[in-house]
Structure formats: structure tokens, C-alpha cells
Amino acid sequence: MANNFNFDTLLESYPSMELKTGSATVTFNQLYLDSRKIRIDDAFVACVGLKLDGRNYIPTAIENGARLILAEKDGFDEQWTTLCQQNNVTLVLVENLNTLLSCLSRDIYSNRDANLTIVGVTGTNGKSSCVQMVSQALQLVDGCCWTFGTLGVGPYGTQKPNDNTTADPVTIQREIHKAKKAGCANVAMEVSSHGLVQGRVKGVKFNIGIFTNLTRDHLDYHETMDAYGEAKRQLFLMPDLEHAVINVDDKFGRKLKKDSEINANKIFYSLNEPTEGADLRQWIWVDDIRLTLRGINATVFTPWGSGKISVPLIGRFNLYNLLVVVAVLGLQLQDRNAIFETINQLTSVTGRMQLIQEPGKPLVIVDYAHSPDALEQALKATREHCSGKIFTVFGCGGDRDPGKRPLMAKVAEKYSNTVIFTDDNPRTESAENIIDDMKAGLKSSRNVRYISDREDAVETAVNEATEKDVVLVAGKGHENYQIVGDKKLELSDIKIAKSILARRSA
């Protein structure tokens, strides 16, 4: 897949660029930030990060076959100029490359007029589920949706793993270009607060922005809830945004509802009927909600007409996710029948309140909940469907916000009959220290245990539970690894649960 880099054309928009060596016009295959991914005729972007200077990897990129290198101009070492000249590699220097990278990558890939519908979802909880459901729905409608998020990047259903919730700006633009070339008309993307603050999506032309909710998370990075909320708000201030879909049952969502600086058309969604006098052309809400072991049933009212939904999902919060999909489909299709026909074909998302069950054995639910609010929502949803006891198995990650650990323990104790603390990506932190932080949130340790090995913890819960009970395994969801120290070990809650249920007698 050949792409063209034209220095003279780009110079009009990026006057700080300087052509140091090589041709002003270069044909290349793909653009990468990682020199290890470079192959013959690729282009390498050498940024300066907090820990690494990408320019030190220019020799590796050249050795691997790079024919074009974009590098940070400030503090550039001329030894790299000589190396590029010797190897006939085009070298372009750019001031403030990190800041410009999203837009520059967009223009190098000619994505400015990609003619795609791009949906961005931000919020503390629900981003992954919303993106997966939106992607699934748009794929049902159009046959393709390119998906970005925690569950990977690529066409829905065949995503490849990705390290971050919101990918780096080069990957985002490279994948948007792939979507365009593949004839895919839709993109659905998780937009994290980190990604917004760091400018990773600055060059993305979002058509629809979704706000799910704002609860405590990532304060190790943002420090305050005000700063965290402001980071999320940036999605809705992007100049090209056409529609802002906002959860007004959330306190911060109600602030966004009144935010006069948001120029996009606002659509509000809620589980409650709007107040008298509200403009119903802006509202999506529900009535006659029924939650059963078979899923969610409700009547949904929209600007495009009302209809009934019946979807095999667990949890009231999944109803919020479904309303997001209704909004996207409504804005896209403007057709009541098509909206509800599509919604009622949706299925569950991997690792998000995923049900794992066998006849005569306890129900196991695997969920990604790793914040106090997410865990509370998962447990409340479980209680609505469970007539027996709830066993909760979870842990807290190391080298991350320690303030949420006692809060999560408090939530688990409040809504569970039995709690088993276990390890969850301790990373470089002592697992015992993490557990001590969690224990600080307990009123009593009577119904709480610590079993370090995650599989042993799940097996203990399943073996103690009865057919009427539910075992909620929270924190990892779709993840298939455990990070201990600097090692990434294979581990999947889904596989563990299936294996334990298979070998347990009824």
C-alpha cells in the first residue's frame, strides 16, 4: 500500500518543517513510531518522549529499511543527518513534533477528507462496551466498522491487540487510512482522558461524540476530578464535532448539557422521562424496564419514534450503552424501524458482564470493572438477577491510583455475601501492600479472604457457591494476561471460569 509524502505541500501547513536530506517527494508504505516495526520502504517517526528519545533508534529504522524519517528538530544531533545521507534516506525535521503529530500524520495519510463517520466515546466507565456495541450495530447496518479501543484495533470482530485504550496518533491515522482504503464507512473509537490531554486525537474529525459518565479514576495522572472532567470535556469542544450525545443521569453530563461552549447538536439520553417542557427532539429515554436472566426488555422513546428492545445483556448500565447505540443509529439512519431492528440483533461484549454457565452449576460473570463505580454497578446488576448469594473475586492493580483500593473493597463488602481478594496485575508493587490498602476499606474481615493465585481464588468461590448463587470475577474482563514485575504472564478469567465450571460436578 504505497503512500506519498510531499514536503512542499505539507510545508504550507507545517512551516517549521526542514528537509535535511533526500528527496522532497517520497513514496512509502506505512508510518510507524516503533523502529522495530519498520520494514522496507516504511517511514519512521522519531519523537522525544518522557523516558525515551526516539531519535536514538534512527539507526535501527534505517537498518530495517526506512526510506523516510521524521524527527524532532529541537536538540537534533547532526550524526543522524550524516547517517541518513549515507543511506539515501529522506530526513525531515519538525519543531514540536509531539504536538503536531496527530494532524501531521492525518495529512501525510491524506485523511483530512476521509469521508468516514467517526464516533468517539469518552467517560470513566462503559467506553469499551459502547464502542463494541456501536461497532457491532454499524457492522450490521453497513457491513463494516473500524474499531479502536481496549479490545484492539481493526475491523470489528477481527481487531488486533493494542497497548492503550486510545492508540498513539500515528496508529490512529494509519488505521483510519486502512479503513478508508478498505471501503469501510464507519469508525468507532474509545477516547481516553490521557489520549485527549496528550493530543492523540487532535487530528481526528469526529462526527459524533459520546459521554458516558465521570467517576473516580486516573487521579494518579490528572490529580483532581476537575482536571479529569476537563480532559473529557475536550472531546466536545473539537471544532468539527457535529453531534454530542450526553448521559444526563450523570452529574458531569448535566454540566455538559448546559455548557454553552459546546457548539455541536446535543442529544441527551436517560433512564428517566424528561421534565415537562423539554425539547423531545433532543431526548432518548426509556420506560417499562424489565431485567431478567434472559436480558433487558424496555420501551425506548427517541426523536425518531419509539419501539421495544429485547437484548440478551445483563445489567441496568447496559441499558445506558444500548441508548448510546440508539442515538448513533438514529443520527445515522433517521429511521425508527431500522434502529430497533438493528438494536434487537445485538449480543454481549467479551469480558463485559459476560455470562459463563452450565446447567446445575453456579453462574459465573466475568467483567472488566476496575474502579469503585464500575464494581458497584456490576454488583448491583448482579443482585437484580440473583436470588442467592453473590461471591465477588477481584483485586486492584499495582503502580496505579492507590486511593481507589479501599473504596473498591468497601463496595465489594457492601454488595457481596463473600469477598475474595486476589492479585490483579501487581506490576512492580508488593501484592501484599495492595491487599493491605484494600483491607483499609472494610468494616469487617469476617466474610473476606485473600487468595493470591487468581485461578485458586475463582475455583474456591465456584466450589463454595450453589446453583442459585453467582460468582462475579471482576477487574480483568477480556484481558488474557497478568503483569507481575516486568513480566506479562498468560492468564484469562474467561478461560479459568470455563475450565473450573467444566470440571466441577453439579
GIDAFEN-V805660 format. One line per field, one symbol per residue. ss: DSSP state (A for helix, B for strand, O for the rest). phi: phi as a letter, one per 40 degrees, with the letter a starting at -180 (. if undefined). burial: + if it has 9 or more other ideal C-beta (glycine too) atoms within 8 Angstrom, else -. A space follows every 10 residues. Layout:
ss: ???
phi: ???
burial: ???
This chain:
ss: OOBBBBAAAA AOOOOOOBBB BOOOBBBBOO BBOOAAAOOO OOBBBBOBOO OOBAAAAAAA AAAAOOOBBB BBOOOOOAAA AAAAAAOOOB BBBBOOAAAA AAAAAAAAOO OOOOOOBBBB BBOOOOAAAA AAAAAAAAAA AAOOOBBBBO OBBBBOOOOB OOOOOOOOAA AAAAAAAAAA AOOOOBBBBB OOAAAAAOOO OOOOOOOBBB BOOOOOOOAA AAOOAAAAAA AAAAAAAOOO OOBBBBBOOO AAAAAAAAOO OOOOBBBBBO OOOOOOOOOA AABBBBBBBB BBOOBBBBBB BOOOOOBBBB BOOOOAAAAA AAAAAAAAAA AAAOOAAAAA AAAOOOOOOO OOOBBBOOOO OOBBBBBOOO OAAAAAAAAA AAAAAOOOOB BBBBOOOOOO OOAAAAAAAA AAAAAOOBBB BOOOOOBOOO AAAAAAAAAO OOOOOOOBBB OOOAAAAAAA AAAAOOOOOB BBBBOOOOOO BBBBOOBBBB OOAAAAAAAA AAAOOO
phi: .cbbbbcccc cccbcccbcc agccbbcbcb bbcbccccbd gcbbbbcbcc bbbdccbddc cccchcbabb bcccgccccc ccccccbfbc bbbbcfddcc cccccdcccf cdbcfbcbbb bbicbgdccc cccccccccc cbgaacbbid chbhddgbcb dbcbdbcccc cdccccccdc ccgccbbbbc bcccccccgc bdcccccbbb bcabbcafcc bcgbcccccc ccdddcbccc ccbbbbcccc dcccccdccc ccccccbbba cbcccdgccc cbbbabafcb bbcchbbabb bbcbhbabba bcbbhccccd cccccdcccc cccfbdccdc ccdcbcbccd gbfccbabdg bccbbbbcdb bdcccccccc ccccbbcbcb bbbaabccfb dccccccccc ccccbbcbbb cacafcfccc dccccccccc cccacdbbbb bdcccccccd cccccbcccb bcbbhbfccb abcbgbbbcc abcccccccc cccccc
burial: --+-+-+--+ +--+-++-++ ++--++-+++ +++-+--+-- -+++++++-- ---++-++-+ ++-+++++++ +++--+---+ +-+++---++ ++++--++-+ +++++++++- +--+-+++++ ++++++++++ +++++++++- ++-+++++++ ++++++--+- -+-++++-++ ++++++++++ -+-+-+++++ +++++++-++ +-++-+++++ +++++++++- -+--+-+++- ++++++++-- +-++++++-+ -++++++-+- -+-+-+++++ +--+------ -+++++--+- +---++++++ ++++--+-+- +-++++++++ ++++++++++ +++--+-+++ -+++-+-+++ +++++++--- ++++++++++ ++++++++++ ++++++-+++ ++++++++-- +--+++++++ +++-++-+++ +++++++-+- +--++-++++ ++----++-- +--+++++++ ++--+---++ +++++++++- -+++------ ++++-+++-+ +--+--
